[in-house]
Amino acid sequence: MRIFFASLATETNTFSPIPTGLADYHCVRPDEPVTGSFGRTVDALRRRLGPEDALIRGLIAHAQPAGITARSAYESLRDELLEDLRQAGPVDVVLLLLHGAMVAEAYEDCELDLVSRARAIVGAEVAIGVELDLHCHIDERLTALADVVLTYKEYPHVDVAARLLELHALCAATREGTIRPVSAVHDCHMVGMFSTLDGPMRDFVQEMKQAETRDGILSVSFAHGFPWGDVPHAGAKLIVVADGDMELAARTAQELGERIYALRHEAGIHTLPMEQALSRALSSSARPVVLPDMSDNAGGGAPADSTFVLQWLLEHGVRGAGIAFLYDPEAVRIVKAAGVGASLPLRVGGKTGPSSGQPVDLQVRVLGIRDNYIHDFPQDDGEALLFEMGDVAAVESRGIHILLASRRSQCFSYSAFRDFGLGELDFYIPKSTNHFKAGFRDIAADIIHMATPGAIVPDFARIPYRHMPTADKFPWCESAGAVSA
C-alpha cells in the first residue's frame, strides 16, 4: 500500500495572550529528517509497515500551545501539506496526526477544514485516518469525512505511537475492504481535566479497551475536550467506530458516554489553592513532594513565566525546592554570558502579562548550562518522546533552584532536574497540569495538584465562554441559576 503521512498540529487556547504565527511552527519538509518526538512516532510507523508498503511523508508542522493562529500562517501550512498530498500521486491511505483543538483566524475548526480539503483531493475510495490529542473538539462532520477518527486514550499522553499504529491497521483494513467503519459521537455534556493514571479514569480506560473486544466494535475514544478553547462544539465527547453497524456504534457511544458522565464528580483532577497546597507540603514528612504549577502550563497555552510560586517560596523561607521550566530567554542569555559558577543579580519571570505576576530580582548562583537541551517525555512503549528546549540554565537563590529555558515548554519529567544535578530536592514544582506524572510518579512521595494563579486556572466554571453553550454541561448544569454562555 501507498501510505501518506503528515501532521499540522497545535492546541489553541483562545484566551491566551500569546498569538501563534508562522515562525512559531517547527516545520519538517518531506526531504528533511524527522527528529524529536515526531521522529520516534514516524519510526514506529515505519517498523509496522511491510516490505510491499511505501510511506510517503508530507509536511510535519507543530507549534507549542498558545493563542489563535494567524490566518495567513494556517492557510500557508495547510496549503503546503495539501500540495504534498497532490504531489504524492495515487495513495491508498492518508494518515493525519492532528491535534483537534487548533483554531485560526476565520477557522474555528482547522482540522475539519483540512480533512475536508484532503478528502476532496483523494476521493471517496482512499481511507483517511485522523489521530487526535484527547484534548480536542469533536465535530460530527469530521467523523463523517474521515474513515476513522481516534484519540489517545491516556492522559498523560503515553500512547501516541500506539494509537497511530492502531489507526494505520484500521485504515489499511478499510482500504482492503475487510472492514467498513462507521462512527458515532455522543456528547457527554461535561467540561474538565481527567487524569487516566489512577482512580476511576484508570478503570474507564480499561472499560474502553474491553468494549473494543466486543463483536463489531473497532475503536473507542474518550475525547476529554480542551477547556480553554472556546468554540461551539467544545466539551467532552465519546467516539465509537463500529464495523458497518451505525446503530451499534451509537448505542455503545451512549452507554460509555453515560458511564463517564456518572463519574463526573470523581474523575476530575482535584486541586488545592496555591497557599494550601504549599502549606500542606511543608507540614508533611513525605519527601520529595511534587506540586505542579498547573495554571502556568505551556502545554495549555500559558506563558510559563509566572512567579507566584517563586514569590511565595521566597517569602516563606523555603529551601530545597526546584521549579521547571521558567520561560525567560533573556535571563538565559545573561546567565550564559556569566558562565557556570558565576554569581550575579538576575531578574526572572513576570514578563508576559498580568497572568505572569511580577518580575523577581534575585542574587543567583549559576549551577549549570545546557545548549540545545533535549527533554524527555516517557512513553508506555519505552521510547520517550523528545522535546527541544533550546538553551537551559540552572540557577540557585536562597535555596530555590530554577531551570530557566529559552523555549517555552512544560516540564514532563524528573530527568530535567536530575540532568542538572538536582535529583535530591525536597519539593519539585513542574509547570505542568498532568503530563508531569509520567516522569515524576516513581520518585514522588506525595503529589499535590496546585491551583496557582495564572493563565489557565483549573476552575472551569469561571472560564468566560462566549461561544460554547454551558447550560447543559457539567459543572454549570449543577450550579444555581445556570444560564447559557
C-alpha positions as CSV (number, residue, x, y, z in Angstrom):
1,M,0.0,0.0,0.0
2,R,1.0,3.6,-0.6
3,I,0.5,5.5,2.7
4,F,0.7,9.2,3.0
5,F,1.5,10.6,6.5
6,A,1.5,14.3,7.5
7,S,0.9,16.5,10.5
8,L,-0.3,20.0,11.3
9,A,-0.9,20.5,15.0
10,T,-1.2,23.0,17.8
11,E,-3.5,23.3,20.8
12,T,-5.2,26.7,20.7
13,N,-6.0,28.5,24.0
14,T,-8.5,31.1,22.7
15,F,-8.0,33.1,25.9
16,S,-4.2,33.1,25.7
17,P,-2.4,36.5,25.3
18,I,0.3,34.8,23.1
19,P,-0.5,34.9,19.3
20,T,0.7,32.0,17.2
21,G,2.4,33.0,13.9
22,L,4.2,31.1,11.1
23,A,7.5,31.5,12.9
24,D,6.1,29.6,15.9
25,Y,5.7,26.4,13.9
26,H,8.5,23.9,13.8
27,C,8.3,22.6,10.2
28,V,9.9,19.5,8.7
29,R,9.6,19.1,5.0
30,P,9.4,15.7,3.2
31,D,13.1,15.8,2.2
32,E,14.3,16.6,5.7
33,P,15.0,14.1,8.5
34,V,12.4,13.9,11.3
35,T,13.8,14.1,14.8
36,G,12.5,14.6,18.3
37,S,9.0,13.3,19.3
38,F,7.7,13.1,15.7
39,G,10.8,11.2,14.7
40,R,10.0,8.5,17.3
41,T,6.4,8.3,16.1
42,V,7.3,8.1,12.4
43,D,9.9,5.4,13.2
44,A,7.3,3.3,15.0
45,L,5.0,3.5,11.9
46,R,7.9,2.6,9.6
47,R,8.6,-0.5,11.6
48,R,5.0,-1.6,11.3
49,L,4.9,-1.4,7.5
50,G,5.5,-4.5,5.3
51,P,8.1,-4.6,2.5
52,E,5.4,-4.0,-0.1
53,D,4.3,-0.8,1.6
54,A,5.5,2.7,0.8
55,L,5.4,5.6,3.3
56,I,5.2,9.0,1.6
57,R,5.7,11.7,4.1
58,G,4.2,15.2,3.8
59,L,4.7,18.3,5.9
60,I,5.1,17.9,9.6
61,A,4.4,21.2,11.4
62,H,3.6,21.8,15.1
63,A,3.6,24.7,17.4
64,Q,3.7,25.0,21.2
65,P,0.1,25.6,22.5
66,A,-0.7,29.3,22.6
67,G,-3.3,31.7,21.2
68,I,-5.1,31.7,17.9
69,T,-3.0,31.0,14.8
70,A,-2.8,33.8,12.3
71,R,-4.9,33.2,9.2
72,S,-2.0,33.6,6.8
73,A,0.1,31.1,8.8
74,Y,-2.6,28.4,8.9
75,E,-3.5,28.8,5.2
76,S,0.1,28.7,4.2
77,L,0.9,25.5,6.1
78,R,-2.4,23.8,5.2
79,D,-1.9,24.5,1.5
80,E,1.7,23.2,1.7
81,L,0.5,20.0,3.3
82,L,-2.2,19.5,0.7
83,E,0.2,20.2,-2.1
84,D,2.4,17.4,-0.7
85,L,-0.6,15.2,-0.9
86,R,-1.3,16.1,-4.5
87,Q,2.4,15.5,-5.4
88,A,2.3,12.1,-3.7
89,G,0.2,10.8,-6.6
90,P,-2.2,7.9,-6.1
91,V,-2.3,6.7,-2.4
92,D,-4.3,4.1,-0.6
93,V,-4.3,5.6,2.9
94,V,-3.9,9.1,4.3
95,L,-2.8,9.3,7.9
96,L,-3.1,12.7,9.6
97,L,-1.6,13.3,13.0
98,L,-3.5,16.4,14.1
99,H,-4.4,17.9,17.5
100,G,-8.1,18.6,17.3
101,A,-8.2,21.9,19.1
102,M,-6.5,24.1,16.5
103,V,-8.2,27.5,15.9
104,A,-7.1,30.1,13.4
105,E,-8.4,33.5,12.4
106,A,-11.6,32.7,10.4
107,Y,-11.3,29.0,11.1
108,E,-12.9,27.7,14.4
109,D,-12.0,24.1,13.4
110,C,-8.8,23.8,11.4
111,E,-8.9,20.0,11.5
112,L,-12.3,19.9,9.9
113,D,-11.2,22.4,7.2
114,L,-8.0,20.4,6.5
115,V,-9.6,17.0,6.3
116,S,-12.5,18.2,4.1
117,R,-9.9,19.5,1.6
118,A,-7.9,16.3,1.8
119,R,-11.0,14.3,1.0
120,A,-11.7,16.4,-2.0
121,I,-8.2,15.6,-3.3
122,V,-8.1,11.9,-2.8
123,G,-11.8,11.0,-3.4
124,A,-14.1,8.6,-1.6
125,E,-12.1,5.3,-2.1
126,V,-9.0,6.3,-0.2
127,A,-9.0,5.6,3.5
128,I,-8.4,8.7,5.6
129,G,-7.5,8.2,9.3
130,V,-7.1,11.0,11.8
131,E,-5.3,10.7,15.2
132,L,-6.2,13.4,17.6
133,D,-5.0,14.5,21.0
134,L,-7.7,13.6,23.5
135,H,-7.9,17.4,24.4
136,C,-9.7,18.0,21.2
137,H,-13.0,19.5,20.0
138,I,-15.1,16.9,18.1
139,D,-17.5,17.9,15.3
140,E,-19.5,15.1,13.8
141,R,-18.8,16.4,10.4
142,L,-15.2,15.4,10.9
143,T,-16.1,11.8,11.8
144,A,-18.3,11.7,8.6
145,L,-15.4,12.9,6.4
146,A,-12.7,10.6,7.7
147,D,-13.0,6.8,7.7
148,V,-11.5,6.6,11.2
149,V,-11.0,9.3,13.9
150,L,-9.5,8.2,17.2
151,T,-7.8,9.9,20.1
152,Y,-5.1,9.0,22.6
153,K,-6.6,7.1,25.5
154,E,-4.1,8.2,28.1
155,Y,-3.5,11.4,29.9
156,P,-0.5,11.8,30.4
157,H,-0.3,11.1,26.6
158,V,2.0,8.0,26.8
159,D,0.3,6.1,23.9
160,V,0.8,8.4,20.9
161,A,2.7,5.9,18.8
162,A,0.4,3.0,19.9
163,R,-2.7,4.9,18.7
164,L,-1.0,5.7,15.4
165,L,-0.3,2.1,14.8
166,E,-3.9,1.3,15.6
167,L,-5.1,3.9,13.2
168,H,-2.9,2.5,10.4
169,A,-4.2,-1.0,11.0
170,L,-7.8,0.1,10.8
171,C,-7.3,2.3,7.7
172,A,-5.3,-0.5,5.9
173,A,-8.2,-2.9,6.6
174,T,-10.7,-0.3,5.4
175,R,-8.8,0.1,2.1
176,E,-8.6,-3.7,1.7
177,G,-12.3,-3.9,2.2
178,T,-12.2,-6.2,5.2
179,I,-13.9,-3.7,7.5
180,R,-16.4,-0.9,6.8
181,P,-16.0,1.7,9.6
182,V,-18.9,3.9,10.7
183,S,-18.6,6.4,13.6
184,A,-21.0,7.7,16.2
185,V,-20.3,10.6,18.6
186,H,-22.0,11.0,22.0
187,D,-21.9,14.4,23.7
188,C,-21.0,13.8,27.4
189,H,-22.2,17.3,28.4
190,M,-19.2,18.0,30.6
191,V,-16.0,20.0,30.8
192,G,-13.0,19.1,32.8
193,M,-9.5,17.6,33.0
194,F,-9.2,13.9,33.7
195,S,-6.0,12.0,34.6
196,T,-6.0,8.4,33.5
197,L,-3.1,7.2,35.6
198,D,-5.3,6.1,38.5
199,G,-8.7,6.2,40.1
200,P,-11.9,5.9,38.2
201,M,-10.4,7.1,34.9
202,R,-7.8,4.3,35.0
203,D,-10.8,1.9,35.2
204,F,-12.6,3.7,32.5
205,V,-9.7,3.4,30.1
206,Q,-9.9,-0.4,30.7
207,E,-13.6,-0.3,30.1
208,M,-13.0,1.4,26.7
209,K,-10.4,-1.3,25.8
210,Q,-12.8,-4.0,26.9
211,A,-15.5,-2.5,24.7
212,E,-13.2,-2.8,21.7
213,T,-13.2,-6.6,22.1
214,R,-16.9,-6.7,21.5
215,D,-18.1,-8.1,18.2
216,G,-18.4,-5.2,15.7
217,I,-16.6,-2.6,17.7
218,L,-13.4,-1.3,16.1
219,S,-12.3,1.7,18.2
220,V,-13.4,3.6,21.3
221,S,-12.1,7.1,22.2
222,F,-13.0,9.4,25.0
223,A,-12.2,12.9,23.8
224,H,-11.8,14.8,27.0
225,G,-12.0,18.2,25.3
226,F,-9.9,21.3,25.8
227,P,-11.5,23.6,28.4
228,W,-9.6,26.7,27.3
229,G,-10.7,26.5,23.7
230,D,-13.9,28.5,23.3
231,V,-15.7,27.0,20.2
232,P,-19.3,26.0,19.8
233,H,-18.6,22.2,19.8
234,A,-16.2,22.2,22.7
235,G,-16.6,19.7,25.6
236,A,-16.2,16.0,26.3
237,K,-17.3,13.5,23.6
238,L,-17.3,9.8,23.3
239,I,-16.4,8.4,19.8
240,V,-17.2,4.8,18.8
241,V,-16.2,3.3,15.4
242,A,-18.1,0.1,14.5
243,D,-17.9,-2.2,11.6
244,G,-20.8,-1.3,9.3
245,D,-23.3,-1.0,12.1
246,M,-24.2,2.6,13.0
247,E,-26.8,1.6,15.5
248,L,-24.2,-0.4,17.4
249,A,-21.8,2.5,17.3
250,A,-24.4,4.9,18.6
251,R,-25.7,2.6,21.3
252,T,-22.1,1.9,22.5
253,A,-21.2,5.6,22.5
254,Q,-24.2,6.5,24.5
255,E,-23.6,3.6,27.0
256,L,-20.0,4.7,27.6
257,G,-20.8,8.4,27.5
258,E,-23.4,8.0,30.2
259,R,-20.9,5.9,32.2
260,I,-18.3,8.7,32.1
261,Y,-20.9,11.3,33.0
262,A,-21.8,9.3,36.1
263,L,-18.2,9.6,37.2
264,R,-18.1,13.4,36.7
265,H,-17.6,14.2,40.4
266,E,-14.9,11.6,40.9
267,A,-13.0,11.7,37.6
268,G,-11.6,15.2,37.6
269,I,-8.2,16.3,38.9
270,H,-8.8,17.6,42.4
271,T,-6.7,20.6,43.3
272,L,-5.8,22.8,46.3
273,P,-5.3,26.6,46.1
274,M,-1.6,27.5,46.0
275,E,-1.2,28.6,49.6
276,Q,-3.0,25.5,51.0
277,A,-1.0,23.2,48.7
278,L,2.4,24.6,49.6
279,S,1.5,24.8,53.4
280,R,0.4,21.1,53.3
281,A,3.7,20.1,51.6
282,L,5.8,22.0,54.2
283,S,3.9,20.4,57.1
284,S,4.2,16.9,55.6
285,S,7.0,14.5,56.5
286,A,6.9,13.0,53.0
287,R,9.8,13.8,50.7
288,P,10.0,14.6,47.9
289,V,6.7,16.3,47.3
290,V,5.7,17.2,43.7
291,L,3.5,20.3,43.4
292,P,2.7,21.1,39.7
293,D,2.2,24.8,38.8
294,M,-1.0,23.9,36.9
295,S,-2.0,27.4,35.9
296,D,1.2,28.2,34.2
297,N,1.4,25.1,31.9
298,A,2.8,26.0,28.5
299,G,1.1,22.8,27.3
300,G,-2.2,24.6,27.8
301,G,-1.1,27.8,26.2
302,A,0.1,29.6,29.4
303,P,3.2,31.8,29.2
304,A,5.3,29.6,31.6
305,D,7.0,32.6,33.1
306,S,4.7,33.2,36.2
307,T,6.4,34.0,39.5
308,F,3.6,33.5,42.0
309,V,5.0,30.2,43.4
310,L,8.6,31.6,43.4
311,Q,7.5,34.7,45.4
312,W,5.7,32.5,48.0
313,L,8.7,30.2,48.5
314,L,11.0,33.2,49.0
315,E,8.6,35.0,51.3
316,H,8.3,31.8,53.5
317,G,12.0,31.0,53.5
318,V,11.5,27.6,51.8
319,R,14.7,25.8,50.8
320,G,15.3,22.6,48.8
321,A,12.7,23.5,46.1
322,G,13.1,23.3,42.3
323,I,11.0,25.0,39.6
324,A,11.0,24.0,35.9
325,F,10.8,25.3,33.3
326,L,10.5,29.0,33.7
327,Y,10.5,30.6,30.3
328,D,12.9,33.5,30.2
329,P,15.2,33.7,27.1
330,E,16.7,37.0,28.2
331,A,17.7,35.6,31.6
332,V,19.2,32.5,29.9
333,R,21.3,34.8,27.6
334,I,22.6,36.7,30.6
335,V,23.4,33.6,32.6
336,K,25.2,32.0,29.6
337,A,27.3,35.1,29.4
338,A,28.2,34.9,33.1
339,G,29.0,31.2,32.9
340,V,28.8,28.2,35.3
341,G,29.9,29.1,38.8
342,A,29.2,32.8,38.5
343,S,27.2,34.8,41.0
344,L,25.1,37.7,39.6
345,P,22.0,39.7,40.1
346,L,19.2,38.4,37.8
347,R,15.6,39.5,37.2
348,V,13.5,36.5,36.2
349,G,9.9,35.9,35.0
350,G,6.8,38.0,35.1
351,K,7.3,39.4,31.6
352,T,4.3,38.3,29.5
353,G,1.4,40.0,31.2
354,P,-0.8,40.1,34.4
355,S,-1.2,36.3,34.5
356,S,2.6,36.0,34.9
357,G,2.9,38.0,38.1
358,Q,5.7,40.4,38.7
359,P,9.4,40.0,37.8
360,V,11.6,38.8,40.7
361,D,15.0,40.2,41.4
362,L,17.4,37.6,42.8
363,Q,21.1,37.1,43.5
364,V,21.7,33.8,41.8
365,R,24.5,31.3,41.5
366,V,24.8,29.5,38.1
367,L,24.8,25.8,38.6
368,G,24.7,24.5,35.0
369,I,24.1,25.4,31.4
370,R,23.0,23.1,28.6
371,D,22.9,24.3,25.0
372,N,20.1,22.8,22.9
373,Y,18.8,20.7,25.8
374,I,16.6,17.8,24.9
375,H,13.8,17.0,27.5
376,D,12.2,13.5,27.5
377,F,8.5,12.6,27.9
378,P,8.3,8.9,29.0
379,Q,6.0,6.7,26.9
380,D,4.4,3.3,27.5
381,D,6.4,1.6,24.8
382,G,9.7,2.6,26.5
383,E,10.8,5.1,23.8
384,A,10.4,8.6,25.2
385,L,9.2,11.5,23.1
386,L,11.9,14.1,22.9
387,F,11.3,17.9,23.1
388,E,13.8,20.6,22.1
389,M,14.0,23.1,24.9
390,G,16.6,25.4,23.4
391,D,19.2,26.6,25.9
392,V,18.5,25.8,29.6
393,A,20.3,27.3,32.6
394,A,20.0,26.1,36.2
395,V,20.4,28.8,38.9
396,E,20.0,28.8,42.7
397,S,19.0,31.6,45.0
398,R,18.3,31.3,48.8
399,G,17.7,27.5,48.5
400,I,15.4,27.8,45.5
401,H,16.6,26.1,42.2
402,I,15.2,27.3,38.9
403,L,15.6,25.8,35.5
404,L,15.3,28.7,33.0
405,A,14.6,27.9,29.4
406,S,14.9,29.8,26.2
407,R,12.0,27.9,24.7
408,R,8.5,27.7,26.2
409,S,7.5,24.2,27.2
410,Q,6.1,22.3,30.1
411,C,8.1,20.1,32.3
412,F,7.4,16.4,31.6
413,S,10.0,14.6,33.7
414,Y,12.1,14.4,36.8
415,S,15.1,14.0,34.4
416,A,15.1,17.7,33.9
417,F,16.3,18.2,37.5
418,R,18.4,15.1,37.6
419,D,20.3,16.2,34.4
420,F,21.4,19.4,36.3
421,G,22.4,17.6,39.5
422,L,19.2,18.4,41.3
423,G,18.0,14.9,42.0
424,E,17.7,15.2,45.8
425,L,15.4,18.2,46.4
426,D,12.5,18.2,48.9
427,F,10.0,19.9,46.6
428,Y,9.6,19.7,42.9
429,I,7.4,22.2,41.1
430,P,7.0,21.4,37.4
431,K,5.0,23.8,35.3
432,S,2.5,21.3,34.0
433,T,-1.0,20.1,34.6
434,N,-0.8,16.3,34.4
435,H,1.8,15.2,31.9
436,F,4.5,15.6,34.6
437,K,3.1,12.4,36.3
438,A,4.6,10.2,33.6
439,G,8.1,11.3,34.7
440,F,7.7,12.1,38.4
441,R,5.3,9.5,39.7
442,D,8.0,6.9,40.5
443,I,10.1,9.3,42.6
444,A,7.3,11.3,44.4
445,A,6.4,10.5,48.0
446,D,3.4,12.7,47.5
447,I,1.7,14.7,44.6
448,I,-0.4,17.7,45.4
449,H,-2.2,19.3,42.5
450,M,-1.7,23.1,43.0
451,A,-4.2,25.6,41.6
452,T,-1.9,28.6,41.3
453,P,-2.8,32.0,39.9
454,G,-2.1,32.1,36.2
455,A,-3.4,31.9,32.6
456,I,-5.2,28.6,32.8
457,V,-6.6,28.4,36.3
458,P,-8.4,24.9,36.7
459,D,-11.7,26.4,37.8
460,F,-13.8,25.7,34.7
461,A,-17.0,27.4,35.9
462,R,-15.1,30.7,35.9
463,I,-13.8,30.4,32.3
464,P,-15.6,33.3,30.3
465,Y,-17.0,31.3,27.4
466,R,-18.8,33.2,24.7
467,H,-19.2,30.5,22.0
468,M,-19.6,27.2,23.8
469,P,-23.1,26.8,25.4
470,T,-22.8,25.9,29.1
471,A,-26.3,25.5,30.5
472,D,-26.5,21.8,29.6
473,K,-23.0,20.9,30.7
474,F,-21.3,20.0,34.0
475,P,-20.4,21.8,36.1
476,W,-22.7,24.7,35.1
477,C,-25.9,22.5,35.0
478,E,-25.5,21.8,38.7
479,S,-25.0,25.4,39.6
480,A,-27.8,27.5,40.9
481,G,-29.2,29.8,38.2
482,A,-27.0,28.4,35.5
483,V,-27.5,30.1,32.2
484,S,-26.1,29.5,28.7
485,A,-23.0,31.5,27.8
